[in-house]
Amino acid sequence: MRAILLGPPGCGKGTQAKLLTQRKGMAHISTGDLLRDAVERQTPLGRQVKDVMKAGGLVSDEIVNGIIAERFRAKDRPGCFLMDGYPRTVAQAMVFADLLHEVGLPLTGVVLLAVDDEEILRRISGRLTCPNCKTTYHIDSNPPRSDRKCDVCGYQPLERRADDNEATIRRRLKAYHDVTTELVPYYRACGLLREVKGLGDIETIHQNILKALKT
């Protein structure tokens, strides 16, 4: 399988990506990881990334596309992969399609985990995290056994991230919608888009993603 997983923040994308990589042996391709690796290895593109980051700028499409191209043109490129954070625009998607055609690894599908904004708001605003062991909880769907105390390590109190508030969540959702407004119809027109409801238990959603990628 060779796929892209799309979805708003808090939709369960990270959980499903972990299951797909563990169970199906898919390489998890994260643009953030690739950029950091290029900087660490001091490749020509990595040095460009470092300079941009030092200046406080945004890494250009040209650099990001170049980093992705380096990975997929390498001898150890993955035959099965799950993309994380790329492509973010139609322009990037078109460049990526050409690259995959070049190396003979066309996409199996693009899965959109569909969850409405109000559910995302409920999920994120209700999250609690243990500062000690990083175990996460939810005040409604997965509360700790003792109020504000971690079930795993006993640390208390559990904390809510500063940016898990309504105003910040809505800004993040707007940024997501701005990106996918064009990306989703693009992949739908390509015949690659598969929409899976991101509601229900984790295993059911996982099985639905697998079914969608086989259609």
Residue frames as qw, qx, qy, qz and C-alpha x, y, z in Angstrom:
[[0.000, 0.886, 0.464, 0.000, 0.00, 0.00, 0.00],
 [0.380, 0.049, 0.016, 0.923, 1.09, 3.54, -0.80],
 [0.142, -0.776, -0.592, -0.164, -1.16, 6.13, 0.73],
 [0.068, 0.323, -0.203, 0.922, -1.71, 9.64, 1.99],
 [0.296, -0.567, -0.739, 0.211, -3.75, 10.12, 5.17],
 [0.005, -0.402, -0.053, -0.914, -5.65, 13.40, 5.40],
 [0.445, -0.646, -0.619, -0.037, -7.77, 14.76, 8.22],
 [0.141, -0.854, 0.067, -0.497, -8.18, 17.64, 10.65],
 [0.138, 0.389, -0.718, 0.560, -6.18, 17.94, 13.87],
 [0.424, -0.121, 0.634, -0.636, -7.64, 15.63, 16.49],
 [0.779, 0.180, -0.232, -0.555, -9.29, 13.26, 13.99],
 [0.883, -0.233, 0.402, -0.059, -7.19, 10.25, 15.04],
 [0.668, 0.685, -0.291, -0.021, -4.74, 10.43, 12.15],
 [0.011, 0.667, -0.712, 0.218, -1.72, 9.79, 14.36],
 [0.664, -0.172, 0.660, -0.307, -3.29, 6.70, 15.93],
 [0.868, 0.415, 0.214, -0.167, -4.28, 5.26, 12.56],
 [0.454, 0.765, -0.455, 0.036, -0.89, 6.03, 11.03],
 [0.268, -0.535, 0.768, -0.229, 0.78, 4.12, 13.85],
 [0.790, 0.070, 0.556, -0.248, -1.47, 1.09, 13.29],
 [0.771, 0.625, -0.033, -0.117, -0.87, 1.09, 9.53],
 [0.282, 0.741, -0.600, 0.108, 2.89, 1.25, 9.91],
 [0.417, -0.394, 0.770, -0.279, 2.96, -1.43, 12.62],
 [0.749, 0.152, 0.593, -0.255, 0.55, -3.89, 11.04],
 [0.761, 0.622, 0.182, -0.039, 1.20, -3.37, 7.34],
 [0.732, -0.192, 0.251, 0.604, 4.91, -2.58, 7.37],
 [0.354, 0.841, 0.226, 0.342, 4.37, 0.79, 5.72],
 [0.498, -0.007, -0.177, 0.849, 7.15, 3.34, 6.03],
 [0.101, -0.884, -0.400, 0.219, 5.91, 6.46, 7.81],
 [0.492, 0.302, 0.147, 0.804, 7.19, 9.36, 5.70],
 [0.205, -0.872, -0.339, 0.288, 7.08, 12.57, 7.72],
 [0.431, 0.767, 0.008, 0.475, 8.24, 15.78, 6.06],
 [0.365, -0.881, 0.218, -0.206, 9.26, 17.14, 9.46],
 [0.843, -0.362, 0.348, 0.190, 11.50, 14.12, 10.09],
 [0.766, 0.407, 0.230, 0.441, 13.02, 14.34, 6.60],
 [0.151, 0.908, -0.056, 0.387, 13.76, 18.04, 7.00],
 [0.546, -0.771, 0.317, -0.082, 15.42, 17.51, 10.38],
 [0.894, -0.092, 0.338, 0.278, 17.45, 14.60, 8.99],
 [0.608, 0.647, 0.123, 0.444, 18.64, 16.67, 6.03],
 [0.120, -0.926, 0.197, -0.300, 19.74, 19.46, 8.39],
 [0.747, -0.558, 0.360, 0.027, 21.57, 16.97, 10.62],
 [0.851, 0.103, 0.357, 0.370, 23.34, 15.35, 7.67],
 [0.109, -0.713, 0.194, 0.664, 24.19, 18.80, 6.28],
 [0.542, 0.378, 0.628, 0.411, 23.07, 17.96, 2.76],
 [0.150, 0.150, 0.248, 0.945, 22.84, 20.90, 0.30],
 [0.361, -0.569, -0.485, -0.557, 19.07, 21.02, 0.82],
 [0.622, -0.552, -0.480, 0.282, 19.55, 20.57, 4.56],
 [0.394, -0.179, -0.107, 0.895, 21.80, 23.64, 4.66],
 [0.119, -0.354, -0.356, -0.856, 19.11, 25.62, 2.83],
 [0.543, -0.602, -0.554, -0.187, 16.52, 24.47, 5.36],
 [0.585, -0.416, -0.362, 0.595, 18.78, 25.49, 8.24],
 [0.214, 0.042, 0.077, 0.973, 19.32, 28.96, 6.76],
 [0.311, -0.480, -0.462, -0.678, 15.59, 29.48, 6.25],
 [0.623, -0.578, -0.524, 0.060, 14.80, 28.32, 9.79],
 [0.498, -0.243, -0.242, 0.796, 17.50, 30.60, 11.24],
 [0.012, 0.142, 0.187, 0.972, 15.91, 33.53, 9.41],
 [0.303, 0.280, 0.624, -0.664, 12.50, 32.56, 10.80],
 [0.450, 0.279, -0.376, -0.761, 11.06, 31.93, 7.34],
 [0.858, 0.126, 0.366, -0.337, 8.87, 29.21, 5.88],
 [0.419, -0.227, 0.782, 0.401, 10.48, 26.35, 3.96],
 [0.437, 0.412, -0.287, -0.746, 9.55, 26.77, 0.30],
 [0.912, 0.238, 0.179, -0.283, 7.72, 24.24, -1.86],
 [0.620, 0.641, -0.452, 0.022, 10.90, 23.87, -3.91],
 [0.020, -0.518, 0.785, -0.338, 12.93, 22.77, -0.88],
 [0.680, -0.080, 0.577, -0.445, 10.21, 20.47, 0.50],
 [0.873, 0.425, -0.032, -0.237, 9.70, 18.87, -2.91],
 [0.438, 0.649, -0.610, 0.122, 13.46, 18.42, -3.17],
 [0.309, -0.396, 0.769, -0.396, 13.67, 16.70, 0.22],
 [0.825, 0.144, 0.400, -0.374, 10.85, 14.32, -0.75],
 [0.754, 0.588, -0.265, -0.125, 12.50, 13.64, -4.12],
 [0.104, 0.614, -0.756, 0.203, 15.78, 12.76, -2.37],
 [0.555, -0.187, 0.714, -0.383, 14.00, 10.15, -0.27],
 [0.831, 0.327, 0.347, -0.286, 12.15, 8.53, -3.14],
 [0.648, 0.680, -0.342, -0.040, 15.09, 8.54, -5.53],
 [0.259, -0.614, 0.729, -0.159, 17.33, 6.85, -2.94],
 [0.420, 0.198, -0.869, -0.173, 18.20, 3.19, -3.41],
 [0.120, -0.165, -0.900, 0.385, 16.47, 2.30, -0.13],
 [0.391, -0.101, -0.066, -0.913, 13.22, 4.10, -1.00],
 [0.429, 0.071, 0.788, -0.435, 10.15, 2.43, 0.54],
 [0.097, -0.145, -0.831, -0.528, 7.91, 0.28, -1.62],
 [0.333, -0.676, -0.637, -0.163, 5.00, 0.80, 0.79],
 [0.260, 0.033, -0.302, 0.917, 4.55, 4.12, 2.56],
 [0.145, -0.811, -0.566, 0.028, 2.19, 6.43, 4.39],
 [0.305, 0.445, -0.007, 0.842, 2.68, 10.16, 3.85],
 [0.378, -0.712, -0.479, 0.347, 2.44, 12.51, 6.82],
 [0.168, -0.779, -0.045, 0.603, 2.29, 16.27, 6.24],
 [0.067, 0.477, -0.536, -0.694, 2.89, 16.11, 2.50],
 [0.233, 0.329, 0.201, 0.893, 1.55, 17.13, 0.08],
 [0.039, -0.503, -0.525, 0.685, -0.14, 20.20, 1.55],
 [0.325, 0.588, -0.046, -0.739, -1.05, 21.95, -1.68],
 [0.834, 0.483, 0.235, -0.123, -2.22, 20.95, -5.16],
 [0.374, 0.819, -0.434, -0.011, 1.11, 22.19, -6.54],
 [0.269, -0.508, 0.806, -0.141, 2.96, 19.81, -4.22],
 [0.775, 0.131, 0.567, -0.246, 0.52, 17.00, -5.07],
 [0.735, 0.664, -0.046, -0.129, 1.23, 17.38, -8.80],
 [0.182, 0.733, -0.650, 0.082, 5.00, 17.34, -8.26],
 [0.500, -0.303, 0.773, -0.249, 4.65, 14.29, -6.01],
 [0.846, 0.348, 0.321, -0.246, 2.54, 12.47, -8.63],
 [0.595, 0.728, -0.339, -0.028, 5.25, 13.03, -11.25],
 [0.096, -0.617, 0.755, -0.201, 7.91, 11.79, -8.81],
 [0.683, -0.081, 0.673, -0.274, 5.97, 8.61, -7.98],
 [0.822, 0.538, 0.069, -0.172, 5.42, 7.95, -11.70],
 [0.321, 0.773, -0.545, 0.042, 9.16, 8.38, -12.28],
 [0.128, -0.439, 0.856, -0.242, 10.07, 5.77, -9.64],
 [0.505, -0.055, -0.790, -0.343, 7.17, 3.42, -10.46],
 [0.182, -0.232, -0.819, 0.493, 5.35, 3.75, -7.15],
 [0.257, -0.425, -0.329, -0.804, 1.88, 5.18, -7.85],
 [0.327, -0.188, 0.532, -0.758, -0.46, 5.90, -4.94],
 [0.082, -0.275, -0.958, -0.010, -2.90, 3.22, -3.81],
 [0.188, -0.758, -0.557, -0.283, -5.23, 5.86, -2.43],
 [0.070, 0.311, -0.299, 0.899, -5.74, 9.00, -0.38],
 [0.383, -0.522, -0.759, 0.069, -7.81, 8.47, 2.77],
 [0.129, -0.474, 0.098, -0.865, -9.71, 11.38, 4.26],
 [0.280, -0.328, -0.811, 0.394, -10.66, 10.79, 7.90],
 [0.169, -0.532, -0.307, -0.770, -13.89, 12.76, 8.11],
 [0.347, -0.500, -0.644, 0.464, -14.81, 14.31, 11.47],
 [0.040, 0.850, 0.312, 0.424, -16.87, 17.50, 11.78],
 [0.224, 0.555, -0.311, 0.738, -15.47, 20.59, 13.45],
 [0.558, -0.589, 0.140, -0.568, -17.66, 20.47, 16.55],
 [0.973, -0.206, -0.100, 0.035, -16.56, 16.91, 17.31],
 [0.661, 0.354, -0.272, 0.603, -12.92, 17.95, 16.84],
 [0.127, -0.641, 0.229, -0.722, -13.50, 20.82, 19.24],
 [0.817, -0.470, 0.039, -0.332, -15.01, 18.44, 21.81],
 [0.949, 0.025, -0.186, 0.253, -12.14, 15.97, 21.46],
 [0.533, 0.412, -0.271, 0.688, -9.27, 18.41, 21.71],
 [0.229, -0.634, 0.186, -0.714, -10.71, 20.69, 24.39],
 [0.841, -0.442, 0.043, -0.308, -11.32, 17.65, 26.61],
 [0.820, 0.262, -0.423, 0.285, -7.81, 16.23, 26.39],
 [0.522, -0.801, 0.279, -0.091, -5.70, 15.75, 29.50],
 [0.744, 0.445, -0.439, 0.234, -2.04, 14.73, 29.54],
 [0.785, -0.571, -0.032, 0.238, 0.25, 13.37, 32.22],
 [0.156, 0.930, -0.331, 0.021, 3.32, 15.67, 32.32],
 [0.507, -0.562, 0.653, 0.020, 5.41, 12.78, 33.69],
 [0.528, -0.052, 0.819, 0.220, 4.75, 9.79, 31.38],
 [0.186, 0.245, -0.444, -0.842, 2.81, 11.59, 28.58],
 [0.082, 0.360, 0.928, 0.054, -0.22, 9.27, 28.82],
 [0.214, -0.104, -0.181, -0.954, -3.29, 11.01, 27.39],
 [0.095, 0.411, 0.853, -0.309, -6.88, 10.98, 28.63],
 [0.151, -0.363, -0.381, -0.837, -10.19, 12.59, 27.75],
 [0.247, -0.085, 0.532, -0.806, -12.60, 13.97, 30.31],
 [0.746, 0.121, 0.070, -0.651, -15.57, 12.27, 28.58],
 [0.880, 0.277, -0.308, -0.232, -14.43, 9.27, 26.55],
 [0.816, 0.111, -0.459, 0.334, -11.31, 8.18, 28.44],
 [0.299, -0.841, 0.196, -0.405, -11.18, 9.75, 31.92],
 [0.271, 0.365, -0.801, 0.389, -8.59, 8.71, 34.53],
 [0.541, -0.387, -0.746, 0.026, -9.85, 6.43, 37.30],
 [0.377, -0.621, -0.395, 0.562, -9.02, 9.06, 39.92],
 [0.198, 0.955, 0.219, 0.006, -9.77, 12.72, 39.27],
 [0.218, 0.932, -0.276, 0.088, -6.78, 14.39, 37.60],
 [0.505, -0.579, 0.638, 0.046, -4.41, 11.53, 38.59],
 [0.477, 0.474, -0.658, -0.340, -2.52, 9.41, 36.05],
 [0.956, -0.118, 0.073, -0.257, -3.55, 5.73, 36.03],
 [0.846, 0.377, -0.303, 0.223, -0.12, 4.69, 34.74],
 [0.534, 0.286, -0.454, 0.654, 2.41, 6.47, 36.95],
 [0.432, -0.626, -0.565, 0.319, 0.26, 8.11, 39.62],
 [0.272, -0.002, -0.026, 0.962, 1.39, 11.64, 38.81],
 [0.017, -0.813, -0.574, -0.095, -1.03, 14.46, 39.55],
 [0.584, 0.507, 0.426, -0.469, -2.46, 16.76, 38.48],
 [0.558, 0.348, 0.598, 0.459, -3.02, 15.92, 34.84],
 [0.058, -0.517, 0.050, 0.853, -2.73, 18.95, 32.59],
 [0.555, 0.717, 0.421, 0.001, -4.53, 20.48, 29.64],
 [0.557, 0.106, 0.247, 0.786, -2.26, 21.89, 26.94],
 [0.031, -0.512, -0.158, 0.844, -2.31, 25.68, 26.76],
 [0.206, 0.235, -0.473, -0.824, -3.28, 25.61, 23.08],
 [0.115, -0.298, -0.932, -0.169, -6.15, 23.16, 23.59],
 [0.158, 0.474, 0.456, -0.737, -8.67, 26.00, 23.87],
 [0.525, 0.639, 0.555, -0.094, -11.55, 26.86, 21.55],
 [0.243, 0.906, -0.119, -0.326, -10.00, 29.90, 19.89],
 [0.147, -0.587, 0.735, 0.307, -6.74, 28.12, 19.07],
 [0.505, 0.137, 0.850, 0.066, -8.51, 24.95, 17.91],
 [0.498, 0.755, 0.384, -0.187, -10.73, 26.93, 15.55],
 [0.138, 0.844, -0.390, -0.341, -7.67, 28.68, 14.09],
 [0.301, -0.330, 0.866, 0.225, -6.01, 25.30, 13.51],
 [0.535, 0.417, 0.732, -0.057, -9.16, 23.99, 11.87],
 [0.390, 0.864, 0.061, -0.313, -9.34, 27.02, 9.58],
 [0.032, -0.684, 0.651, 0.328, -5.72, 26.47, 8.54],
 [0.430, -0.012, 0.897, 0.104, -6.54, 22.81, 7.81],
 [0.513, 0.644, 0.544, -0.162, -9.63, 23.69, 5.75],
 [0.218, 0.859, -0.229, -0.402, -7.68, 26.30, 3.81],
 [0.155, -0.455, 0.824, 0.300, -5.23, 23.58, 2.76],
 [0.345, 0.136, 0.927, 0.058, -7.75, 20.84, 1.96],
 [0.461, 0.617, 0.237, -0.592, -10.23, 23.07, 0.12],
 [0.527, 0.640, -0.408, -0.383, -8.30, 22.37, -3.08],
 [0.023, -0.416, 0.909, 0.018, -6.41, 19.19, -2.18],
 [0.512, 0.148, 0.783, -0.321, -9.50, 17.04, -1.51],
 [0.684, 0.604, 0.183, -0.366, -11.26, 17.81, -4.82],
 [0.274, 0.686, -0.627, -0.248, -7.95, 17.36, -6.64],
 [0.133, -0.243, 0.960, -0.044, -7.54, 13.80, -5.35],
 [0.594, 0.357, 0.598, -0.402, -11.24, 13.12, -5.89],
 [0.579, 0.698, -0.153, -0.392, -10.84, 14.12, -9.53],
 [0.168, 0.552, -0.809, -0.113, -7.82, 11.80, -9.76],
 [0.849, -0.090, -0.414, -0.315, -10.02, 8.92, -8.56],
 [0.498, 0.222, -0.708, 0.448, -7.82, 8.39, -5.50],
 [0.252, -0.351, 0.407, -0.805, -9.87, 9.89, -2.66],
 [0.528, -0.318, -0.785, -0.060, -11.48, 7.51, -0.16],
 [0.290, -0.524, 0.227, -0.768, -13.55, 9.03, 2.64],
 [0.559, -0.216, -0.779, 0.184, -13.71, 7.17, 5.95],
 [0.440, -0.786, -0.124, -0.417, -15.73, 8.36, 8.95],
 [0.364, 0.376, -0.635, 0.569, -13.40, 9.04, 11.85],
 [0.553, -0.391, 0.288, -0.677, -16.06, 8.23, 14.46],
 [0.955, -0.110, -0.200, -0.189, -16.35, 5.02, 16.47],
 [0.772, -0.537, 0.294, 0.171, -13.79, 2.70, 17.98],
 [0.072, -0.734, 0.557, 0.382, -10.20, 2.72, 16.77],
 [0.420, -0.102, 0.871, 0.232, -10.21, -0.84, 15.38],
 [0.504, 0.629, 0.586, -0.077, -13.36, -0.32, 13.32],
 [0.230, 0.916, -0.118, -0.308, -11.93, 2.85, 11.79],
 [0.246, -0.551, 0.728, 0.325, -8.68, 1.00, 11.05],
 [0.496, 0.184, 0.836, 0.146, -10.50, -1.81, 9.26],
 [0.422, 0.811, 0.364, -0.177, -12.53, 0.71, 7.27],
 [0.045, 0.835, -0.399, -0.375, -9.32, 2.40, 6.13],
 [0.357, -0.261, 0.851, 0.284, -7.91, -0.94, 4.99],
 [0.500, 0.507, 0.702, -0.003, -11.12, -1.68, 3.05],
 [0.281, 0.905, 0.080, -0.308, -11.03, 1.77, 1.46],
 [0.075, -0.713, 0.586, 0.378, -7.45, 1.29, 0.28],
 [0.408, -0.034, 0.888, 0.212, -8.34, -2.03, -1.34],
 [0.503, 0.659, 0.514, -0.220, -11.21, -0.60, -3.41]]
